[in-house]
Amino acid sequence: MDAFTKPFTQQEPMPEAAIEAAVAVMRSGRLHRYNLVEGEIAETALLEQEFAATLGVPYCLATASGGTAMQIALVACGVESGDAVLTNAFTLSPVPGAIHGVGGKPVIVETTENLTIDFAHLEAQAETSGAKFLLISHMRGHLADMDALVALCDGLDLTLIEDCAHTMGGAWKGKPSGTFGKAACFSTQTYKHINSGEGGFVAADDADVMARSIIRSGSYMLYDRHLAGPGAEAFADARLDMPNCSSRMDNLRAAILRPQLADLAAQVDRWNERYAAIQDGLRGTPGLRLRETPNEETHVGSSIQFMMPEMADDQVAPFIAACAKVGVELKWFGAPDPHGYTSNHTSWRYAGSQEAPVTDRVLSRLFDMRIPLTFSVDDCKQIAALIAATAADFR
Ligand SMILES: *Cc1c(COP(=O)(O)O)cnc(C)c1O
């Protein structure tokens, strides 16, 4: 079988409509979202309105990044210095980083073999830490049973904040991911579902949370220029209480995101076609376990994970190397030393040393692969065949 030769990090070009919109903003010179001429509405404000509509929530704020969106949402929801904030152990470093960034203490909750948060451990950690907040990261697009999670958070008096960096376009029983908690955070960084290089959103249906978010993002007293924000009365306290943290999105990025957002549903279908091709190609491979998507979940297959639970410790790195040799780039969150974008809770030293033996075991045999839309469905079939053939040598 031929080796695979395409890069795993190549995104699609910007759509022509995005390029034209960007050029128009550049010609105007008005890149700052509050720099408007009489009667003009900012691209950023329009983007927020459109994103709120796709989620079916009243309020949305565009931010400089997904990480700043999380910091804003945490503070807007009431996290104060020294507060414990629960989060799942299997996630990327910006999540505990955002908690730390607002003075919170990350408290790690185990991730199950199904790659979602462990409810029993969540309950135990909430009780021992006294935490009043859960920042759940829907890592790699896998959703926990959201109805059960919301009920559990209610029972434990936990304020739920969602990190939807991997679930933009996803849903649980048809209800969009990002509509289950007090606030939700999204990223529009290059490797996510819409691409502005850097960028993000906070979405909420609570007027107070959104007023606090808008002021904190750096609106000065120009909050009436938002189309997806609450009325002036909601800002009475927030306008004087919230520090300005200069985390705004600009009109150039908003301009290139609007056409991409309009295309999101079609892109999700394309991702899922590719995900299914890989999943089908891997199904039945001896020793290899796939994560099957629950019926309630609308998944966005922008990456794929599989486990090799029986693999010997000293075979994991050689297996990854053998896949790399045939052009298939796998990531391993269980590596003892962090590489590239991967890391795990043992490499977040600022969070203090915490135990997560279940997650450690899961991550030790979990393989992760990005699925860029520059891959065709045939490319995905070839990748699956190469992984399956390589896996056979590691039996
Ligand atoms: C990318 C990412 C973020 C943060 O996004 P940035 O826009 O890069 O700050 C948050 N959570 C997860 C799980 C991510 O992958």
The ligand as an SDF file (V2000), in Angstrom:
LIG
                    3D

 15 15  0  0  0  0  0  0  0  0999 V2000
   -8.2900   25.5080   21.0090 C   0  0  0  0  0  0  0  0  0  0  0  0
   -8.9380   25.1980   22.2610 C   0  0  0  0  0  0  0  0  0  0  0  0
   -9.3000   26.1800   23.1760 C   0  0  0  0  0  0  0  0  0  0  0  0
   -8.9180   27.6220   23.1130 C   0  0  0  0  0  0  0  0  0  0  0  0
   -8.8660   28.1990   21.9340 O   0  0  0  0  0  0  0  0  0  0  0  0
   -7.8470   29.3540   21.4760 P   0  0  0  0  0  0  0  0  0  0  0  0
   -8.7220   30.1130   20.5450 O   0  0  0  0  0  0  0  0  0  0  0  0
   -6.6890   28.6850   20.8360 O   0  0  0  0  0  0  0  0  0  0  0  0
   -7.4790   30.1600   22.6830 O   0  0  0  0  0  0  0  0  0  0  0  0
  -10.0260   25.7800   24.2780 C   0  0  0  0  0  0  0  0  0  0  0  0
  -10.3410   24.5010   24.5000 N   0  0  0  0  0  0  0  0  0  0  0  0
   -9.9790   23.5290   23.6660 C   0  0  0  0  0  0  0  0  0  0  0  0
  -10.3830   22.1310   23.9820 C   0  0  0  0  0  0  0  0  0  0  0  0
   -9.2510   23.8380   22.5270 C   0  0  0  0  0  0  0  0  0  0  0  0
   -8.8730   22.8610   21.6980 O   0  0  0  0  0  0  0  0  0  0  0  0
  1  2  1  0
  2  3  1  0
  2 14  2  0
  3  4  1  0
  3 10  2  0
  4  5  1  0
  5  6  1  0
  6  7  2  0
  6  8  1  0
  6  9  1  0
 10 11  1  0
 11 12  2  0
 12 13  1  0
 12 14  1  0
 14 15  1  0
M  END
$$$$
